[in-house]
Amino acid sequence: MTQDAENKLRIDKWLWAARFFKTRALAVDAIECGKVLVNETRVKPAKAIAAGDTLGIRLGPYTFIVEVLALSDRRGPAPQAQKLYRETEAGRIKREALAAEIKAQPQASELKGRPTKRDRREIERFKVGAW
């Protein structure tokens, strides 16, 4: 991990190095759309962060609330990237509860393409009220 002299780093570089986003361009888009908050405040991609800052990162339906532990402008392996931050306990519990709720919902995999001729006939009978 490399640290610059001022112990500050651009947030888009850090999000890329911590493996929250695959590219810096995706990180910049997320920051500009307001999906990344620093200390509960909306920021710009050039905002400098330091160790101890709290980030709220929204990825799809999930929200990660993390505390910055270290800075790095290099993207390394995942185990090394996980040492850059610590997820808050409350945020982790909330995210796991949402994941369980989403998993419990019925999936739309039952619908496969267009209805068959038999299905169309049943739909037509249902519309007419023959059922």
Phi, psi and chi 1 to 4 in degrees:
 res  aa     phi    psi   chi1   chi2   chi3   chi4
   1 MET       -  132.2  -72.7 -176.9 -103.0      -
   2 THR  -107.7  140.8   61.0      -      -      -
   3 GLN  -124.0  135.6  -66.3 -175.4   -6.9      -
   4 ASP   -77.8  170.3   50.2   -4.0      -      -
   5 ALA   -61.9  -33.3      -      -      -      -
   6 GLU   -88.7   -1.0  -57.4  168.0    2.8      -
   7 ASN    58.9   36.0  -67.9  -29.5      -      -
   8 LYS  -134.7  153.0  -67.4 -163.7  178.5 -128.0
   9 LEU  -149.5  146.9 -176.6   68.9      -      -
  10 ARG   -60.1  140.7  -73.5  176.2   56.3  120.4
  11 ILE   -65.8  -35.9 -173.1  168.9      -      -
  12 ASP   -65.8  -36.9   59.4  -20.5      -      -
  13 LYS   -67.2  -41.0  -76.7 -173.2  179.9 -177.3
  14 TRP   -66.7  -42.9 -172.8   87.5      -      -
  15 LEU   -61.9  -36.4  -72.3  168.8      -      -
  16 TRP   -69.3  -44.3  169.6   74.9      -      -
  17 ALA   -68.1  -32.5      -      -      -      -
  18 ALA   -83.1    2.7      -      -      -      -
  19 ARG    66.6   31.5  -66.0 -176.0  162.0  -98.0
  20 PHE   -81.9  -28.1  -78.7  101.9      -      -
  21 PHE  -133.3  147.5  -62.8   97.0      -      -
  22 LYS   -73.3  -31.8  -73.9 -172.5  177.6 -175.2
  23 THR  -132.8  160.5   64.0      -      -      -
  24 ARG   -68.4  -30.8  -81.0 -173.8   56.8 -162.6
  25 ALA   -63.5  -40.5      -      -      -      -
  26 LEU   -65.6  -37.6  -70.0  174.6      -      -
  27 ALA   -64.4  -42.4      -      -      -      -
  28 VAL   -62.8  -44.4  167.5      -      -      -
  29 ASP   -60.7  -42.9  -71.7  -17.5      -      -
  30 ALA   -64.5  -40.7      -      -      -      -
  31 ILE   -65.1  -44.5  -65.2  166.3      -      -
  32 GLU   -67.0  -29.3  -71.9  174.8  -14.1      -
  33 CYS   -82.1   -4.0  -69.9      -      -      -
  34 GLY    85.8   18.0      -      -      -      -
  35 LYS   -86.2   -5.5  -65.2 -178.8  179.2  179.2
  36 VAL  -125.6  124.9  178.0      -      -      -
  37 LEU  -118.3  139.7  -57.0  175.1      -      -
  38 VAL  -111.2  118.6  177.5      -      -      -
  39 ASN    51.3   44.2  -61.9  -34.6      -      -
  40 GLU    62.0   27.5  -60.9  179.5    4.6      -
  41 THR  -129.2  136.7  -53.4      -      -      -
  42 ARG   -72.5  136.4 -165.8  167.8  170.9  176.6
  43 VAL  -131.1  176.6  -65.0      -      -      -
  44 LYS  -100.7  161.7  -66.7 -174.5  177.3 -179.5
  45 PRO   -60.7  -25.3  -22.0   29.9      -      -
  46 ALA   -85.8    1.2      -      -      -      -
  47 LYS   -59.5  131.5  167.9   75.6  174.3  162.1
  48 ALA   -87.2  130.8      -      -      -      -
  49 ILE  -112.5  159.6   61.0  169.3      -      -
  50 ALA  -133.4  167.3      -      -      -      -
  51 ALA   -60.9  136.5      -      -      -      -
  52 GLY   103.2  -14.0      -      -      -      -
  53 ASP   -70.9  151.5  -75.0  -17.5      -      -
  54 THR  -107.4  129.0  -57.2      -      -      -
  55 LEU  -115.6  138.9  -56.4  179.1      -      -
  56 GLY  -111.1  114.9      -      -      -      -
  57 ILE  -118.7  119.6  -54.4  162.5      -      -
  58 ARG  -101.6  116.1 -160.5  169.2   69.7 -126.4
  59 LEU  -119.8  104.8  -62.8  172.7      -      -
  60 GLY    64.1 -132.8      -      -      -      -
  61 PRO   -81.2   -8.5   28.2  -33.5      -      -
  62 TYR   -97.1  145.6  -55.8  105.9      -      -
  63 THR  -121.4  123.0  -58.9      -      -      -
  64 PHE   -99.9  128.2  -66.0   84.9      -      -
  65 ILE  -112.7  110.6  -59.2  171.5      -      -
  66 VAL  -125.8  155.0  -61.9      -      -      -
  67 GLU  -109.4  130.2  179.0 -174.7   -8.4      -
  68 VAL   -74.3  123.2  177.5      -      -      -
  69 LEU  -100.3  -37.4  -61.8  178.1      -      -
  70 ALA  -146.0  164.0      -      -      -      -
  71 LEU  -113.9  143.8  -58.9  176.0      -      -
  72 SER  -154.1  135.0  176.4      -      -      -
  73 ASP  -104.1    9.4   58.6   -5.1      -      -
  74 ARG  -113.1  137.2  -70.0 -169.8  170.4 -171.3
  75 ARG   -90.1  112.6 -174.4  177.4  172.1  100.6
  76 GLY  -111.1 -165.3      -      -      -      -
  77 PRO   -65.9  159.9   14.3  -20.4      -      -
  78 ALA   -56.7  -44.5      -      -      -      -
  79 PRO   -59.9  -34.8  -23.6   32.5      -      -
  80 GLN   -72.5  -37.3 -173.3  178.4   14.9      -
  81 ALA   -66.8  -34.0      -      -      -      -
  82 GLN   -69.0  -16.5  -70.1  172.9  -11.1      -
  83 LYS   -79.6   -7.4  -65.4  177.2 -177.4  174.4
  84 LEU   -81.2  -17.4  -61.6  177.0      -      -
  85 TYR  -146.4  165.4   62.2   89.6      -      -
  86 ARG  -134.2  126.5  176.4  179.9   54.5 -129.6
  87 GLU   -79.2  137.5 -172.1  172.1    6.5      -
  88 THR   -69.9  150.7   61.8      -      -      -
  89 GLU   -63.6  -43.4 -169.7   65.8   25.5      -
  90 ALA   -63.7  -42.0      -      -      -      -
  91 GLY   -64.9  -39.3      -      -      -      -
  92 ARG   -65.6  -44.4 -173.9 -176.6   59.2   77.5
  93 ILE   -63.6  -42.5  -69.2  170.4      -      -
  94 LYS   -62.8  -43.6 -143.8  170.9  165.8 -177.9
  95 ARG   -66.9  -40.6 -175.0  173.9   48.6   79.8
  96 GLU   -67.4  -36.3  -71.7  174.7   -7.6      -
  97 ALA   -65.2  -40.6      -      -      -      -
  98 LEU   -65.4  -40.0  179.9   61.8      -      -
  99 ALA   -63.3  -40.8      -      -      -      -
 100 ALA   -66.1  -38.6      -      -      -      -
 101 GLU   -65.6  -42.7 -177.3  179.2  -38.4      -
 102 ILE   -65.9  -39.2  -70.5  172.7      -      -
 103 LYS   -66.8  -31.1 -169.7  174.4 -178.3  179.4
 104 ALA   -76.3  -19.1      -      -      -      -
 105 GLN   -71.5  147.4  -67.8  178.3  -10.1      -
 106 PRO   -66.9  143.6   21.7  -29.7      -      -
 107 GLN   -92.2  153.5  -59.8  -61.9  -40.9      -
 108 ALA   -90.9   23.3      -      -      -      -
 109 SER   -74.9  -11.4   62.2      -      -      -
 110 GLU   -69.6  -29.0  -55.6  150.6    0.2      -
 111 LEU   -85.7  117.7  -56.1  174.1      -      -
 112 LYS  -126.5   95.9  -63.0 -179.9 -177.7  174.9
 113 GLY    71.1 -151.1      -      -      -      -
 114 ARG   -77.9  154.2  -64.3  175.4   51.7 -175.6
 115 PRO   -70.3  149.0   11.8  -15.6      -      -
 116 THR   -76.1  174.0   62.9      -      -      -
 117 LYS   -60.7  -39.8 -170.7  171.1 -173.2  176.7
 118 ARG   -64.2  -44.1  179.9  179.9  176.4 -169.8
 119 ASP   -61.1  -41.4  -66.4  -21.7      -      -
 120 ARG   -63.2  -40.3  -74.1 -165.3  -56.8  -89.2
 121 ARG   -63.6  -41.4  -73.9  179.1  179.3  159.8
 122 GLU   -65.4  -38.6  -71.4  178.3    0.1      -
 123 ILE   -63.7  -43.8  -68.7  168.8      -      -
 124 GLU   -63.3  -42.8 -172.0   61.2   34.4      -
 125 ARG   -62.2  -37.9  -89.3 -171.6  -99.5  146.4
 126 PHE   -66.2  -41.8  179.2   73.2      -      -
 127 LYS   -64.6  -41.2  -75.3 -178.0 -179.9  178.5
 128 VAL   -72.1  -29.7  172.1      -      -      -
 129 GLY   100.1   22.9      -      -      -      -
 130 ALA   -77.4  -11.1      -      -      -      -
 131 TRP   -82.1      -  -90.6   14.3      -      -
